[in-house]
Amino acid sequence: MPHGRTKVPELRKGDTVVVLSGRDAGKRGVIERVLTNPAAVERVSARESGKGQRTRSSYWKPASSRPMAVVVEGINIAKRHTKPRQTTGRTDRMPKIQQGGILDIAKPVDASKVMLVCPKCERPTRVRHTVLEDGRRVRVCMHCGQAIEVTK
């Protein structure tokens, strides 16, 4: 990557995506959060990797094959059963009681299982990156060629 340019992520908060596979295949939703975990690494010795290098005893490799996931509203919903609990409020005289019940929680989906939907042509698309005249890097739809702006 040339010096001075920042990497533009393919998926951002507020993007509309379509799910490609799984239980929710074909459904569309808006990204609530983008989860990255670059710190999750594991140390692998050269003997385990099969390289047979004697000079370096180990190297760093990502711990997961999925370094990025997204939370999409209405997609990959899990049920969470909670008990009513007594929590202390600001004053100890009136303790608050957290209501129990069944909560619907959107769980993360692997980023490779979703595809960005172009807001202009409403088609699932891959993303191309271009540099504008003012030096900004933007994502561009492969079908219609329009810049994809973040809607928050």
C-alpha positions as MATLAB code, in Angstrom:
seq = 'MPHGRTKVPELRKGDTVVVLSGRDAGKRGVIERVLTNPAAVERVSARESGKGQRTRSSYWKPASSRPMAVVVEGINIAKRHTKPRQTTGRTDRMPKIQQGGILDIAKPVDASKVMLVCPKCERPTRVRHTVLEDGRRVRVCMHCGQAIEVTK';
ca = [
       0.000    0.000    0.000;
       1.480    3.375   -0.976;
       2.405    5.768    1.779;
      -0.255    8.302    2.780;
      -3.309    6.300    1.772;
      -5.587    4.832    4.358;
      -7.258    1.497    3.870;
     -10.979    1.826    3.215;
     -12.931   -1.068    4.767;
     -15.297   -2.993    2.543;
     -18.073   -3.124    5.168;
     -18.961   -0.258    7.479;
     -21.554    0.517   10.096;
     -24.766    1.659    8.406;
     -24.237   -0.323    5.194;
     -27.059   -2.473    3.851;
     -25.991   -6.067    3.253;
     -27.572   -9.265    1.974;
     -26.837  -12.620    3.625;
     -25.359  -15.135    1.173;
     -25.625  -18.424    3.058;
     -27.057  -20.015    6.156;
     -30.407  -19.900    7.871;
     -31.012  -16.251    6.928;
     -29.852  -16.497    3.289;
     -31.396  -13.834    1.061;
     -32.398  -11.501    3.898;
     -31.267   -7.883    3.934;
     -30.315   -5.807    6.930;
     -28.281   -2.843    8.122;
     -24.918   -3.342    9.848;
     -25.041   -2.320   13.513;
     -21.404   -3.099   14.395;
     -18.243   -4.288   12.664;
     -16.119   -6.584   14.825;
     -12.416   -6.954   14.173;
     -10.001   -8.856   16.360;
      -6.435   -8.252   15.186;
      -5.058   -8.976   18.671;
      -6.190  -12.613   18.616;
      -3.019  -14.315   17.505;
      -1.377  -17.538   18.479;
       2.246  -18.524   18.458;
       3.040  -21.396   16.132;
       6.405  -23.073   16.189;
       8.251  -23.719   12.941;
       8.119  -27.448   13.533;
       4.300  -27.419   13.753;
       3.980  -25.371   10.599;
       6.062  -27.832    8.582;
       8.479  -25.177    7.349;
      11.524  -26.742    8.941;
      13.246  -23.404    9.501;
      15.997  -23.508   12.104;
      16.731  -19.769   12.231;
      13.349  -18.593   13.479;
      11.858  -20.617   16.282;
       8.351  -19.233   15.796;
       6.206  -16.726   13.933;
       2.851  -15.063   14.472;
      -0.282  -16.316   12.770;
      -3.895  -15.148   13.214;
      -5.710  -17.376   15.683;
      -8.930  -17.359   13.728;
      -9.657  -17.866   10.064;
     -12.352  -15.187   10.513;
     -10.718  -11.928   11.521;
     -13.861   -9.869   10.874;
     -17.536  -10.281   11.633;
     -20.545   -8.006   11.426;
     -23.679   -7.664   13.548;
     -26.685   -7.119   11.277;
     -30.039   -6.085   12.723;
     -32.678   -8.785   12.342;
     -30.156  -11.410   11.174;
     -28.780  -14.392   13.141;
     -31.143  -13.824   16.061;
     -30.516  -15.830   19.239;
     -32.810  -16.115   22.245;
     -31.381  -15.147   25.627;
     -33.338  -16.226   28.711;
     -32.767  -13.899   31.659;
     -33.846  -14.150   35.284;
     -35.191  -11.164   37.150;
     -32.321   -9.761   39.208;
     -32.133   -7.147   41.885;
     -29.547   -4.506   41.028;
     -28.467   -1.624   43.205;
     -29.459    1.727   41.811;
     -27.958    5.108   42.542;
     -29.344    4.978   46.056;
     -29.466    1.882   48.217;
     -32.929    2.731   49.520;
     -34.701    1.785   46.285;
     -33.108   -1.242   44.620;
     -33.970   -1.656   40.976;
     -35.304   -4.942   39.671;
     -34.178   -5.973   36.229;
     -37.072   -7.555   34.411;
     -36.685  -11.169   33.343;
     -37.828  -12.717   30.114;
     -36.661  -13.811   26.693;
     -34.479  -11.364   24.784;
     -33.774  -11.486   21.053;
     -30.091  -10.745   20.455;
     -28.432  -10.339   17.034;
     -25.268  -12.456   17.002;
     -22.246  -11.713   14.755;
     -22.133  -13.091   11.216;
     -18.858  -13.772    9.438;
     -18.059  -10.980    6.991;
     -17.547  -13.486    4.177;
     -21.207  -14.563    4.482;
     -22.609  -11.123    3.648;
     -22.385   -8.920    0.570;
     -22.755   -5.169    0.318;
     -25.890   -3.821   -1.412;
     -25.393   -0.695   -3.513;
     -27.714    2.091   -2.296;
     -28.076    3.480   -5.837;
     -28.862    0.385   -7.942;
     -30.085   -1.856   -5.052;
     -27.983   -4.811   -6.255;
     -25.527   -6.906   -4.225;
     -22.088   -5.906   -5.437;
     -18.408   -6.281   -4.918;
     -16.525   -3.137   -4.056;
     -13.880   -1.308   -6.048;
     -11.791    1.451   -4.490;
     -10.917    4.639   -6.339;
      -9.166    7.881   -5.412;
     -11.065   11.108   -6.062;
      -9.524   14.377   -7.279;
      -9.364   15.727   -3.726;
      -7.356   12.684   -2.579;
     -10.148   10.846   -0.750;
     -10.504    7.093   -1.275;
     -14.059    5.920   -1.794;
     -15.825    2.629   -2.373;
     -17.416    2.266   -5.803;
     -20.150   -0.112   -6.960;
     -18.961   -2.561   -9.629;
     -22.347   -2.469  -11.426;
     -23.331    1.196  -11.639;
     -19.966    2.868  -10.894;
     -21.441    5.217   -8.272;
     -19.593    6.007   -5.052;
     -20.988    4.245   -1.987;
     -21.431    6.745    0.830;
     -21.961    5.793    4.445;
     -25.493    6.470    5.682;
     -25.596    6.922    9.444;
];
